[in-house]
Amino acid sequence: MRSLLIYLILILTFSPLMGCSQNQTKVEINQQAFVFALYVNKGKQEGNTEVTISTPLPNRLTSGQQAGGHGNGAPYAMVTREASTVQDALKLIQRDLTRRFDFSHTRVVVVGRSYAEAGLKDLMDWLQREPTTNLNTFLMVAPGDAKKVAELTPIYEQMPSEVLIRIAEQHNIIPTNLRDCLYAESGNQGYALTYLSAGLKPMVAEQEKLEPWTGVQGTALFQSHKMLTTVPLNESLTISWAVNEIKAPLYTVSWDEKGKASILLISTKSTRSVRMVSGHPVFTVKLSGSGDIVYKRNYNQYDTPEVKRIIERELNNQVAGDLRRALHASQRVGSDVVQLGMLVDWNYPNHWEKVRANWSEYYKNEVEIEVVTDIKIRNFGTILRTKPE
């Protein structure tokens, strides 16, 4: 809690200076409401949009309060309104508040699934035009009502928005921000957003009482700012890997009847290339990396070079299969989430000019993608044994 309090003090200290440097109208700090998160849903009335803001309450951010504690009430407020546009809904919220909005510290926007399937164009239009928007704001998709995600229990943090930001910053799955979305749309490419899960989970610290919990269940694939499908977690990991946005993934492989091993990948890398074959682009996506075995179940097999090669083979086959399924899902809906079209633009600009306008359909029907993996085991965590002579 102390770290968040210090963060807010820094905001309050330097915000006036930043405002003066940008020739903005001076606003007293005690008249501002710093919006840390936005939750956007389809409205109850047809054609409407529901917007919820989450702002910290400085008067409740005391250094003695424990993380996630609610002894003196939640350290944040949430206000919801519905209108025909995002801006109109925010205007209704502003009308009832005693402080003026400040979106410069907004770091996460969560959209409900139905809103995402209808399209994010209105939201993206507002985000681009709002002068205080942070381009590093993460975007995520909730499985249902976006507000339900905000009901999560912040075990290690003070506010739900902090939990969501931490999920993105861990790079356990693709952390797509506003800049990434706008960049993809400008090139007629697709993009993937983290697809959250929401439900109840027993909390040990609360005597196994069921509390709201939010996690990650995969990615949502977008084209033209519209959600087209979702991809499960295993396939989502390879999408993150393919765009070099994953850190230290763990894979478990099996062989024979009893063999099983878990490998922690210390380094991961992706390379993408394109070549023209008979007038059509053929892409190669290569995933490479190295890792250590952190668990092996079959004790009857010594840690030999032969077993190492078996584990490498099974690991490469598993990762390649996951990536092929992920790319097949993206091609099925015409969402180029690994942005292979950019390679055509850079390497064959004349061909790109012919297919750019209709790239989604071209990617779906005309593109061939080859998958290559080169993943090595560094060590077993033990000394390798060789067969006796």
Disulfide bonds with the S-S distance in Angstrom:
none
